Amino acid sequence: MSYLSYKSVRNAHFAAVLVLAVVLIIGQPVVNGLVSQVILDGFYYPFFHIKKLLTEVATVSTENDQLRAWVAKSSVELSLLEEAARENARLRSILGFEQLPGYRLLPATVVSVTGGQMPISATINRGLDDSVKVQQPVINQVGLVGRIQEVMPGYAKVQLLTDPLNRVAARVASGREMGIVRYLVSEGMVLDNFPNQGIAQPGDTILSSGLGRVYPPGLTVGTVSKVTRPENKPYSEVRLEPAVNFHSLEELFVLMPETP
């Protein structure tokens, strides 16, 4: 029975195909057109729409990839422009810096800094090849940074004022009293050996005095933040706010003596 049923279905399919072929061959144009339309609607158009949809999906995916790449590129360019603006602002402030008589400024870039909570040294991209020597002062556009401690052909190590081993002979800008600036890990920057009767108050500017022949006179070191005058002691306790932000060192200048 199954064989007879399968044979009947096959014969029916064959008859249908045969009839359709005869109709297409001898049929009128209207019939042919109708049959063709049925075939197109039933077989061709569904696959055509699927193909079109897949093409559109692929196009949208490609456009999304291009948009993501454009956004990433724009983000990088924006970051570069912002950094250029910050550098431009720093350079404008440097242009207003007054050059010290008898010295020329050798610009340098900080390559690295070392230290714990507070940096104590920095490496710059200037060295023996640029005639840099040990003990030469280093500044930025706001004040004294430190001095050259070690020199190599293309690099030099700067001992910062925040190194507890560094010392600067200094004075109050508004007076003549002097002291020694140094950095204490527990207290920060202080002005040691300042007379108890000396005139100093918060807000006063502290300048290098020129004693010791390492730092020229007149370089800004910091600002007085607190003054304590202990009784029965010869010296005041003077705390300073450094002029330089030692956590943000980028462009520095080595003070090079001008040759006569």
C-alpha atoms as an extended CHARMM CRD file, in Angstrom:
* protein
*
       260  EXT
         1         1  MET       CA              0.0000000000        0.0000000000        0.0000000000  PROA      1               0.0000000000
         2         2  SER       CA              2.8070000000        2.4110000000        0.8640000000  PROA      2               0.0000000000
         3         3  TYR       CA              4.4510000000        1.7350000000       -2.4610000000  PROA      3               0.0000000000
         4         4  LEU       CA              1.2050000000        2.3790000000       -4.3240000000  PROA      4               0.0000000000
         5         5  SER       CA              0.6450000000        5.6320000000       -2.3640000000  PROA      5               0.0000000000
         6         6  TYR       CA              4.1850000000        6.8790000000       -3.0730000000  PROA      6               0.0000000000
         7         7  LYS       CA              3.7450000000        5.9460000000       -6.7730000000  PROA      7               0.0000000000
         8         8  SER       CA              0.4500000000        7.8680000000       -6.9250000000  PROA      8               0.0000000000
         9         9  VAL       CA              2.0260000000       11.0250000000       -5.4240000000  PROA      9               0.0000000000
        10        10  ARG       CA              4.9570000000       10.8140000000       -7.8100000000  PROA      10              0.0000000000
        11        11  ASN       CA              2.6140000000       10.3950000000      -10.7550000000  PROA      11              0.0000000000
        12        12  ALA       CA              0.5620000000       13.3760000000       -9.5740000000  PROA      12              0.0000000000
        13        13  HSD       CA              3.7060000000       15.5550000000       -9.3830000000  PROA      13              0.0000000000
        14        14  PHE       CA              4.7800000000       14.4290000000      -12.8170000000  PROA      14              0.0000000000
        15        15  ALA       CA              1.3420000000       15.1870000000      -14.2280000000  PROA      15              0.0000000000
        16        16  ALA       CA              1.3460000000       18.6500000000      -12.6400000000  PROA      16              0.0000000000
        17        17  VAL       CA              4.7370000000       19.4770000000      -14.1110000000  PROA      17              0.0000000000
        18        18  LEU       CA              3.6470000000       18.1650000000      -17.4830000000  PROA      18              0.0000000000
        19        19  VAL       CA              0.4810000000       20.2320000000      -17.4600000000  PROA      19              0.0000000000
        20        20  LEU       CA              2.4200000000       23.3340000000      -16.4160000000  PROA      20              0.0000000000
        21        21  ALA       CA              4.9050000000       22.7870000000      -19.2390000000  PROA      21              0.0000000000
        22        22  VAL       CA              2.1220000000       22.3730000000      -21.8080000000  PROA      22              0.0000000000
        23        23  VAL       CA              0.3830000000       25.5010000000      -20.5610000000  PROA      23              0.0000000000
        24        24  LEU       CA              3.5690000000       27.5250000000      -20.8140000000  PROA      24              0.0000000000
        25        25  ILE       CA              4.2650000000       26.2200000000      -24.3030000000  PROA      25              0.0000000000
        26        26  ILE       CA              0.8730000000       26.6580000000      -25.8870000000  PROA      26              0.0000000000
        27        27  GLY       CA             -0.7390000000       29.0420000000      -23.4270000000  PROA      27              0.0000000000
        28        28  GLN       CA             -1.6560000000       32.6190000000      -24.1530000000  PROA      28              0.0000000000
        29        29  PRO       CA              0.5780000000       35.4970000000      -23.0220000000  PROA      29              0.0000000000
        30        30  VAL       CA             -1.8190000000       36.3050000000      -20.1890000000  PROA      30              0.0000000000
        31        31  VAL       CA             -1.6410000000       32.7530000000      -18.8600000000  PROA      31              0.0000000000
        32        32  ASN       CA              2.1290000000       32.6880000000      -19.2480000000  PROA      32              0.0000000000
        33        33  GLY       CA              2.4430000000       35.9630000000      -17.4380000000  PROA      33              0.0000000000
        34        34  LEU       CA              0.2080000000       34.7870000000      -14.6110000000  PROA      34              0.0000000000
        35        35  VAL       CA              2.1560000000       31.5580000000      -14.2080000000  PROA      35              0.0000000000
        36        36  SER       CA              5.4530000000       33.4490000000      -14.3070000000  PROA      36              0.0000000000
        37        37  GLN       CA              4.2050000000       35.8650000000      -11.6590000000  PROA      37              0.0000000000
        38        38  VAL       CA              3.1810000000       32.9680000000       -9.4100000000  PROA      38              0.0000000000
        39        39  ILE       CA              6.6200000000       31.4320000000       -9.7950000000  PROA      39              0.0000000000
        40        40  LEU       CA              8.3490000000       34.7490000000       -9.0890000000  PROA      40              0.0000000000
        41        41  ASP       CA              6.1660000000       35.4900000000       -6.0700000000  PROA      41              0.0000000000
        42        42  GLY       CA              6.4490000000       31.9980000000       -4.6910000000  PROA      42              0.0000000000
        43        43  PHE       CA             10.0870000000       31.1900000000       -5.3110000000  PROA      43              0.0000000000
        44        44  TYR       CA             12.2300000000       34.1190000000       -6.4380000000  PROA      44              0.0000000000
        45        45  TYR       CA             11.0850000000       37.1360000000       -4.4220000000  PROA      45              0.0000000000
        46        46  PRO       CA             11.3820000000       35.5370000000       -0.9510000000  PROA      46              0.0000000000
        47        47  PHE       CA             15.0140000000       34.6310000000       -1.6210000000  PROA      47              0.0000000000
        48        48  PHE       CA             15.6250000000       38.0340000000       -3.2120000000  PROA      48              0.0000000000
        49        49  HSD       CA             14.3290000000       39.8320000000       -0.1070000000  PROA      49              0.0000000000
        50        50  ILE       CA             16.4230000000       37.6240000000        2.1550000000  PROA      50              0.0000000000
        51        51  LYS       CA             19.5130000000       38.3990000000        0.0880000000  PROA      51              0.0000000000
        52        52  LYS       CA             18.7010000000       42.1350000000        0.1660000000  PROA      52              0.0000000000
        53        53  LEU       CA             18.2310000000       42.0380000000        3.9320000000  PROA      53              0.0000000000
        54        54  LEU       CA             21.5360000000       40.2760000000        4.4310000000  PROA      54              0.0000000000
        55        55  THR       CA             23.2560000000       42.8550000000        2.2010000000  PROA      55              0.0000000000
        56        56  GLU       CA             21.7500000000       45.7190000000        4.2290000000  PROA      56              0.0000000000
        57        57  VAL       CA             22.8430000000       44.1070000000        7.4990000000  PROA      57              0.0000000000
        58        58  ALA       CA             26.3950000000       43.7240000000        6.1770000000  PROA      58              0.0000000000
        59        59  THR       CA             26.3800000000       47.3640000000        5.0280000000  PROA      59              0.0000000000
        60        60  VAL       CA             25.1620000000       48.5930000000        8.4170000000  PROA      60              0.0000000000
        61        61  SER       CA             27.8320000000       46.5160000000       10.1740000000  PROA      61              0.0000000000
        62        62  THR       CA             30.5260000000       48.0080000000        7.9580000000  PROA      62              0.0000000000
        63        63  GLU       CA             29.2380000000       51.5250000000        8.5930000000  PROA      63              0.0000000000
        64        64  ASN       CA             29.2110000000       50.8620000000       12.3560000000  PROA      64              0.0000000000
        65        65  ASP       CA             32.8360000000       49.6950000000       12.2060000000  PROA      65              0.0000000000
        66        66  GLN       CA             33.7570000000       52.8350000000       10.2770000000  PROA      66              0.0000000000
        67        67  LEU       CA             31.9110000000       55.0240000000       12.7990000000  PROA      67              0.0000000000
        68        68  ARG       CA             33.6580000000       53.3550000000       15.7280000000  PROA      68              0.0000000000
        69        69  ALA       CA             37.0340000000       53.8770000000       14.0480000000  PROA      69              0.0000000000
        70        70  TRP       CA             36.1620000000       57.5240000000       13.3750000000  PROA      70              0.0000000000
        71        71  VAL       CA             35.1090000000       58.0730000000       17.0050000000  PROA      71              0.0000000000
        72        72  ALA       CA             38.3470000000       56.5080000000       18.2710000000  PROA      72              0.0000000000
        73        73  LYS       CA             40.4260000000       58.6200000000       15.8880000000  PROA      73              0.0000000000
        74        74  SER       CA             38.5400000000       61.7840000000       16.8600000000  PROA      74              0.0000000000
        75        75  SER       CA             39.0610000000       61.0120000000       20.5490000000  PROA      75              0.0000000000
        76        76  VAL       CA             42.8200000000       60.6890000000       20.0460000000  PROA      76              0.0000000000
        77        77  GLU       CA             42.9660000000       63.8940000000       18.0110000000  PROA      77              0.0000000000
        78        78  LEU       CA             40.9660000000       65.7320000000       20.6870000000  PROA      78              0.0000000000
        79        79  SER       CA             43.3510000000       64.5290000000       23.3920000000  PROA      79              0.0000000000
        80        80  LEU       CA             46.3330000000       65.6990000000       21.3340000000  PROA      80              0.0000000000
        81        81  LEU       CA             44.7250000000       69.1060000000       20.7990000000  PROA      81              0.0000000000
        82        82  GLU       CA             44.0110000000       69.4730000000       24.5200000000  PROA      82              0.0000000000
        83        83  GLU       CA             47.6140000000       68.5920000000       25.3740000000  PROA      83              0.0000000000
        84        84  ALA       CA             48.8350000000       71.0750000000       22.7360000000  PROA      84              0.0000000000
        85        85  ALA       CA             46.6500000000       73.7640000000       24.3240000000  PROA      85              0.0000000000
        86        86  ARG       CA             48.1000000000       73.0300000000       27.7730000000  PROA      86              0.0000000000
        87        87  GLU       CA             51.6330000000       73.1010000000       26.3760000000  PROA      87              0.0000000000
        88        88  ASN       CA             50.8610000000       76.3640000000       24.5770000000  PROA      88              0.0000000000
        89        89  ALA       CA             49.7070000000       77.9130000000       27.8550000000  PROA      89              0.0000000000
        90        90  ARG       CA             52.9110000000       76.7900000000       29.5810000000  PROA      90              0.0000000000
        91        91  LEU       CA             55.0600000000       78.1710000000       26.7620000000  PROA      91              0.0000000000
        92        92  ARG       CA             53.2420000000       81.5150000000       26.8970000000  PROA      92              0.0000000000
        93        93  SER       CA             54.0330000000       81.7800000000       30.5940000000  PROA      93              0.0000000000
        94        94  ILE       CA             57.6560000000       80.8880000000       29.8630000000  PROA      94              0.0000000000
        95        95  LEU       CA             57.8960000000       83.7110000000       27.3220000000  PROA      95              0.0000000000
        96        96  GLY       CA             57.0710000000       86.1400000000       30.1150000000  PROA      96              0.0000000000
        97        97  PHE       CA             59.8660000000       84.7870000000       32.3170000000  PROA      97              0.0000000000
        98        98  GLU       CA             62.6140000000       87.3430000000       32.9410000000  PROA      98              0.0000000000
        99        99  GLN       CA             66.0350000000       86.0000000000       32.0660000000  PROA      99              0.0000000000
       100       100  LEU       CA             68.6980000000       86.5180000000       34.7200000000  PROA      100             0.0000000000
       101       101  PRO       CA             71.6080000000       88.7800000000       33.7850000000  PROA      101             0.0000000000
       102       102  GLY       CA             74.7560000000       86.8130000000       33.0730000000  PROA      102             0.0000000000
       103       103  TYR       CA             72.8950000000       83.6100000000       32.2840000000  PROA      103             0.0000000000
       104       104  ARG       CA             71.2270000000       82.0260000000       29.2860000000  PROA      104             0.0000000000
       105       105  LEU       CA             68.4060000000       79.5280000000       29.5300000000  PROA      105             0.0000000000
       106       106  LEU       CA             68.9490000000       76.0180000000       28.1900000000  PROA      106             0.0000000000
       107       107  PRO       CA             65.5120000000       74.4160000000       27.7810000000  PROA      107             0.0000000000
       108       108  ALA       CA             65.1990000000       70.8000000000       28.8980000000  PROA      108             0.0000000000
       109       109  THR       CA             62.4640000000       68.1960000000       29.1330000000  PROA      109             0.0000000000
       110       110  VAL       CA             61.9520000000       65.9450000000       32.1500000000  PROA      110             0.0000000000
       111       111  VAL       CA             62.4430000000       62.3120000000       31.1720000000  PROA      111             0.0000000000
       112       112  SER       CA             61.7300000000       60.7520000000       34.5620000000  PROA      112             0.0000000000
       113       113  VAL       CA             61.4300000000       61.5420000000       38.2740000000  PROA      113             0.0000000000
       114       114  THR       CA             62.4140000000       59.4500000000       41.2750000000  PROA      114             0.0000000000
       115       115  GLY       CA             61.3370000000       59.4750000000       44.8900000000  PROA      115             0.0000000000
       116       116  GLY       CA             58.6070000000       58.1980000000       47.1460000000  PROA      116             0.0000000000
       117       117  GLN       CA             55.6700000000       60.3330000000       48.1910000000  PROA      117             0.0000000000
       118       118  MET       CA             57.5990000000       63.4260000000       47.0730000000  PROA      118             0.0000000000
       119       119  PRO       CA             60.0190000000       63.4170000000       44.0910000000  PROA      119             0.0000000000
       120       120  ILE       CA             63.6160000000       64.1270000000       45.0820000000  PROA      120             0.0000000000
       121       121  SER       CA             65.3380000000       63.9740000000       41.6820000000  PROA      121             0.0000000000
       122       122  ALA       CA             64.5610000000       64.2890000000       37.9960000000  PROA      122             0.0000000000
       123       123  THR       CA             66.3490000000       63.2510000000       34.8110000000  PROA      123             0.0000000000
       124       124  ILE       CA             66.4190000000       65.7240000000       31.9210000000  PROA      124             0.0000000000
       125       125  ASN       CA             67.3250000000       65.2810000000       28.2500000000  PROA      125             0.0000000000
       126       126  ARG       CA             70.3750000000       67.5460000000       28.4250000000  PROA      126             0.0000000000
       127       127  GLY       CA             73.9120000000       66.5750000000       29.3700000000  PROA      127             0.0000000000
       128       128  LEU       CA             77.5840000000       66.8220000000       28.5370000000  PROA      128             0.0000000000
       129       129  ASP       CA             76.7730000000       67.1600000000       24.8490000000  PROA      129             0.0000000000
       130       130  ASP       CA             74.9870000000       70.4230000000       25.7390000000  PROA      130             0.0000000000
       131       131  SER       CA             77.8230000000       71.6960000000       28.0030000000  PROA      131             0.0000000000
       132       132  VAL       CA             75.7820000000       71.0050000000       31.1470000000  PROA      132             0.0000000000
       133       133  LYS       CA             77.8890000000       70.7820000000       34.3050000000  PROA      133             0.0000000000
       134       134  VAL       CA             77.4090000000       69.6750000000       37.8940000000  PROA      134             0.0000000000
       135       135  GLN       CA             76.0570000000       72.3280000000       40.3120000000  PROA      135             0.0000000000
       136       136  GLN       CA             74.3660000000       74.4190000000       37.6120000000  PROA      136             0.0000000000
       137       137  PRO       CA             70.9750000000       75.7430000000       38.8240000000  PROA      137             0.0000000000
       138       138  VAL       CA             67.7540000000       74.4530000000       37.3010000000  PROA      138             0.0000000000
       139       139  ILE       CA             64.5380000000       76.4890000000       37.2260000000  PROA      139             0.0000000000
       140       140  ASN       CA             61.1340000000       76.5980000000       35.5800000000  PROA      140             0.0000000000
       141       141  GLN       CA             58.8930000000       79.5510000000       34.8050000000  PROA      141             0.0000000000
       142       142  VAL       CA             57.7810000000       79.9830000000       38.4340000000  PROA      142             0.0000000000
       143       143  GLY       CA             60.9090000000       79.4440000000       40.4630000000  PROA      143             0.0000000000
       144       144  LEU       CA             63.9080000000       77.4180000000       41.5940000000  PROA      144             0.0000000000
       145       145  VAL       CA             63.7250000000       73.6580000000       40.9860000000  PROA      145             0.0000000000
       146       146  GLY       CA             67.1620000000       72.4160000000       42.0630000000  PROA      146             0.0000000000
       147       147  ARG       CA             70.6610000000       71.8660000000       40.7240000000  PROA      147             0.0000000000
       148       148  ILE       CA             72.5290000000       69.5000000000       38.4380000000  PROA      148             0.0000000000
       149       149  GLN       CA             73.8240000000       66.5920000000       40.4900000000  PROA      149             0.0000000000
       150       150  GLU       CA             75.1550000000       64.2010000000       37.8520000000  PROA      150             0.0000000000
       151       151  VAL       CA             75.9100000000       64.5800000000       34.1410000000  PROA      151             0.0000000000
       152       152  MET       CA             76.0200000000       62.0380000000       31.2950000000  PROA      152             0.0000000000
       153       153  PRO       CA             76.5110000000       62.6160000000       27.5520000000  PROA      153             0.0000000000
       154       154  GLY       CA             72.8220000000       63.0460000000       26.6980000000  PROA      154             0.0000000000
       155       155  TYR       CA             71.2020000000       63.2740000000       30.1280000000  PROA      155             0.0000000000
       156       156  ALA       CA             71.6000000000       64.8950000000       33.5190000000  PROA      156             0.0000000000
       157       157  LYS       CA             70.2390000000       64.2260000000       36.9890000000  PROA      157             0.0000000000
       158       158  VAL       CA             68.6880000000       67.1470000000       38.8450000000  PROA      158             0.0000000000
       159       159  GLN       CA             68.7090000000       67.2130000000       42.6490000000  PROA      159             0.0000000000
       160       160  LEU       CA             65.3830000000       68.8180000000       43.5380000000  PROA      160             0.0000000000
       161       161  LEU       CA             64.7930000000       71.1810000000       46.4440000000  PROA      161             0.0000000000
       162       162  THR       CA             62.6400000000       68.4330000000       47.9490000000  PROA      162             0.0000000000
       163       163  ASP       CA             65.7200000000       66.2760000000       48.5230000000  PROA      163             0.0000000000
       164       164  PRO       CA             66.3980000000       66.5010000000       52.2920000000  PROA      164             0.0000000000
       165       165  LEU       CA             70.1180000000       66.6870000000       51.4890000000  PROA      165             0.0000000000
       166       166  ASN       CA             69.7020000000       69.8310000000       49.4080000000  PROA      166             0.0000000000
       167       167  ARG       CA             70.1250000000       73.2960000000       50.9350000000  PROA      167             0.0000000000
       168       168  VAL       CA             69.4940000000       76.8020000000       49.6190000000  PROA      168             0.0000000000
       169       169  ALA       CA             70.7220000000       80.0180000000       51.2060000000  PROA      169             0.0000000000
       170       170  ALA       CA             67.6810000000       82.3040000000       51.1370000000  PROA      170             0.0000000000
       171       171  ARG       CA             66.1820000000       85.5440000000       52.4120000000  PROA      171             0.0000000000
       172       172  VAL       CA             62.8310000000       87.2560000000       52.7850000000  PROA      172             0.0000000000
       173       173  ALA       CA             62.1390000000       89.3860000000       49.6990000000  PROA      173             0.0000000000
       174       174  SER       CA             60.7750000000       92.2860000000       51.7400000000  PROA      174             0.0000000000
       175       175  GLY       CA             63.7040000000       92.3210000000       54.1990000000  PROA      175             0.0000000000
       176       176  ARG       CA             67.3210000000       91.3050000000       54.5410000000  PROA      176             0.0000000000
       177       177  GLU       CA             67.0750000000       88.5360000000       57.1340000000  PROA      177             0.0000000000
       178       178  MET       CA             68.4730000000       85.2580000000       55.8680000000  PROA      178             0.0000000000
       179       179  GLY       CA             68.1080000000       81.5730000000       56.5430000000  PROA      179             0.0000000000
       180       180  ILE       CA             68.5920000000       78.1540000000       55.0130000000  PROA      180             0.0000000000
       181       181  VAL       CA             65.7980000000       76.4920000000       53.0180000000  PROA      181             0.0000000000
       182       182  ARG       CA             65.5840000000       72.7320000000       53.3050000000  PROA      182             0.0000000000
       183       183  TYR       CA             62.9330000000       70.0390000000       52.9980000000  PROA      183             0.0000000000
       184       184  LEU       CA             61.9000000000       67.8880000000       55.9480000000  PROA      184             0.0000000000
       185       185  VAL       CA             59.9360000000       64.7250000000       55.2300000000  PROA      185             0.0000000000
       186       186  SER       CA             57.7860000000       65.2280000000       58.3350000000  PROA      186             0.0000000000
       187       187  GLU       CA             57.1850000000       68.9810000000       57.9510000000  PROA      187             0.0000000000
       188       188  GLY       CA             57.7510000000       69.9570000000       54.3470000000  PROA      188             0.0000000000
       189       189  MET       CA             59.8080000000       72.9360000000       53.2220000000  PROA      189             0.0000000000
       190       190  VAL       CA             61.1400000000       75.1540000000       56.0140000000  PROA      190             0.0000000000
       191       191  LEU       CA             63.3890000000       78.1780000000       56.4440000000  PROA      191             0.0000000000
       192       192  ASP       CA             65.9640000000       77.2070000000       59.0840000000  PROA      192             0.0000000000
       193       193  ASN       CA             68.2510000000       79.5080000000       61.0690000000  PROA      193             0.0000000000
       194       194  PHE       CA             65.8980000000       82.4530000000       60.6640000000  PROA      194             0.0000000000
       195       195  PRO       CA             66.3280000000       84.9490000000       63.5480000000  PROA      195             0.0000000000
       196       196  ASN       CA             63.5000000000       85.0010000000       66.0780000000  PROA      196             0.0000000000
       197       197  GLN       CA             63.4190000000       88.7630000000       65.8030000000  PROA      197             0.0000000000
       198       198  GLY       CA             63.4730000000       88.7010000000       62.0010000000  PROA      198             0.0000000000
       199       199  ILE       CA             60.5550000000       90.1230000000       60.0690000000  PROA      199             0.0000000000
       200       200  ALA       CA             58.5710000000       87.4190000000       58.2860000000  PROA      200             0.0000000000
       201       201  GLN       CA             54.8680000000       86.7230000000       58.0070000000  PROA      201             0.0000000000
       202       202  PRO       CA             52.5750000000       84.4600000000       55.9610000000  PROA      202             0.0000000000
       203       203  GLY       CA             52.4990000000       85.4990000000       52.3190000000  PROA      203             0.0000000000
       204       204  ASP       CA             56.0890000000       86.7930000000       52.2090000000  PROA      204             0.0000000000
       205       205  THR       CA             58.1600000000       85.6120000000       49.2450000000  PROA      205             0.0000000000
       206       206  ILE       CA             61.4100000000       83.7620000000       49.9110000000  PROA      206             0.0000000000
       207       207  LEU       CA             64.2380000000       84.2640000000       47.4100000000  PROA      207             0.0000000000
       208       208  SER       CA             67.6620000000       82.6990000000       46.9620000000  PROA      208             0.0000000000
       209       209  SER       CA             70.2990000000       84.9520000000       48.5330000000  PROA      209             0.0000000000
       210       210  GLY       CA             73.2430000000       84.0050000000       46.3230000000  PROA      210             0.0000000000
       211       211  LEU       CA             75.4160000000       82.8500000000       49.2190000000  PROA      211             0.0000000000
       212       212  GLY       CA             77.2060000000       79.5970000000       48.5360000000  PROA      212             0.0000000000
       213       213  ARG       CA             77.7360000000       80.4940000000       44.8690000000  PROA      213             0.0000000000
       214       214  VAL       CA             75.5010000000       77.7230000000       43.6170000000  PROA      214             0.0000000000
       215       215  TYR       CA             72.2330000000       79.5630000000       43.1090000000  PROA      215             0.0000000000
       216       216  PRO       CA             72.2360000000       83.1580000000       41.8720000000  PROA      216             0.0000000000
       217       217  PRO       CA             70.3590000000       85.6920000000       44.0210000000  PROA      217             0.0000000000
       218       218  GLY       CA             66.7300000000       86.5360000000       43.3440000000  PROA      218             0.0000000000
       219       219  LEU       CA             65.2870000000       83.1360000000       42.3720000000  PROA      219             0.0000000000
       220       220  THR       CA             61.8620000000       82.4710000000       43.8850000000  PROA      220             0.0000000000
       221       221  VAL       CA             61.9570000000       79.5420000000       46.3040000000  PROA      221             0.0000000000
       222       222  GLY       CA             58.5790000000       79.6980000000       48.0110000000  PROA      222             0.0000000000
       223       223  THR       CA             56.1000000000       81.6060000000       50.1360000000  PROA      223             0.0000000000
       224       224  VAL       CA             55.8730000000       81.7900000000       53.9240000000  PROA      224             0.0000000000
       225       225  SER       CA             52.8680000000       79.7910000000       55.1270000000  PROA      225             0.0000000000
       226       226  LYS       CA             53.3950000000       79.8380000000       58.9040000000  PROA      226             0.0000000000
       227       227  VAL       CA             55.7210000000       81.5150000000       61.4160000000  PROA      227             0.0000000000
       228       228  THR       CA             56.1930000000       80.3100000000       64.9950000000  PROA      228             0.0000000000
       229       229  ARG       CA             58.4440000000       82.2280000000       67.4100000000  PROA      229             0.0000000000
       230       230  PRO       CA             59.3500000000       80.0150000000       70.3870000000  PROA      230             0.0000000000
       231       231  GLU       CA             60.2620000000       81.8570000000       73.5630000000  PROA      231             0.0000000000
       232       232  ASN       CA             63.8360000000       81.6590000000       74.7800000000  PROA      232             0.0000000000
       233       233  LYS       CA             65.0400000000       80.3540000000       71.3920000000  PROA      233             0.0000000000
       234       234  PRO       CA             67.2080000000       82.2490000000       68.9080000000  PROA      234             0.0000000000
       235       235  TYR       CA             65.4590000000       81.0360000000       65.7490000000  PROA      235             0.0000000000
       236       236  SER       CA             61.8890000000       81.0940000000       64.4460000000  PROA      236             0.0000000000
       237       237  GLU       CA             60.1250000000       78.1170000000       62.9250000000  PROA      237             0.0000000000
       238       238  VAL       CA             59.1960000000       79.2180000000       59.4050000000  PROA      238             0.0000000000
       239       239  ARG       CA             57.2810000000       76.9080000000       57.1040000000  PROA      239             0.0000000000
       240       240  LEU       CA             57.1420000000       77.4900000000       53.3570000000  PROA      240             0.0000000000
       241       241  GLU       CA             54.8820000000       76.6650000000       50.4390000000  PROA      241             0.0000000000
       242       242  PRO       CA             57.1930000000       75.8080000000       47.5040000000  PROA      242             0.0000000000
       243       243  ALA       CA             56.8390000000       77.9940000000       44.4250000000  PROA      243             0.0000000000
       244       244  VAL       CA             57.2950000000       74.9530000000       42.1680000000  PROA      244             0.0000000000
       245       245  ASN       CA             54.8550000000       72.0580000000       41.9290000000  PROA      245             0.0000000000
       246       246  PHE       CA             57.3140000000       69.1800000000       42.1730000000  PROA      246             0.0000000000
       247       247  HSD       CA             54.6060000000       66.6760000000       41.2550000000  PROA      247             0.0000000000
       248       248  SER       CA             54.2290000000       68.2940000000       37.8180000000  PROA      248             0.0000000000
       249       249  LEU       CA             57.6570000000       68.8670000000       36.2870000000  PROA      249             0.0000000000
       250       250  GLU       CA             57.7810000000       68.9920000000       32.4930000000  PROA      250             0.0000000000
       251       251  GLU       CA             59.7210000000       71.8690000000       30.9180000000  PROA      251             0.0000000000
       252       252  LEU       CA             62.7890000000       73.0190000000       32.8530000000  PROA      252             0.0000000000
       253       253  PHE       CA             65.7190000000       75.3730000000       32.1930000000  PROA      253             0.0000000000
       254       254  VAL       CA             69.3410000000       74.9560000000       33.0820000000  PROA      254             0.0000000000
       255       255  LEU       CA             70.9710000000       78.2770000000       33.9480000000  PROA      255             0.0000000000
       256       256  MET       CA             74.0600000000       78.4000000000       31.7340000000  PROA      256             0.0000000000
       257       257  PRO       CA             76.6060000000       81.1450000000       32.4210000000  PROA      257             0.0000000000
       258       258  GLU       CA             77.1050000000       83.4260000000       29.4640000000  PROA      258             0.0000000000
       259       259  THR       CA             80.6470000000       83.4320000000       28.1450000000  PROA      259             0.0000000000
       260       260  PRO       CA             82.1930000000       86.9020000000       27.9400000000  PROA      260             0.0000000000
